[in-house]
Amino acid sequence: MSTTCEPESDRGDGWESVRDLPPSAKLVAKVLEYDGPLTQREIAEATLLPTRTVRYALTRLETVDAVASRVSFTDARKRIYSLELSDNQ
């Protein structure tokens, strides 16, 4: 860890695209980092956020290309979300 106060965007760790998003989007990204890939319902259960908030967070994360989604093979009505941040470390 650096002793200087360098902004997160200068670290080059892939999280700079998420930095200015709402706290709910950051929480969803962290849950996907540790537990993903997950469905929207699984994310809601893990974060204790309402499904509507999770849906909004996922939409915001998709706009900055931080998450990817695919159709579930076991249930085509569901989508599976995974974190897609590049790690330049």
Secondary structure by P-SEA (a helix, b strand, c coil): ccccccccccccccccccccccaaaaaaaaaaaccccccaaaaaaaacccaaaaaaaaaaaaaaccbbbbcccccccbbbbbbbccccc
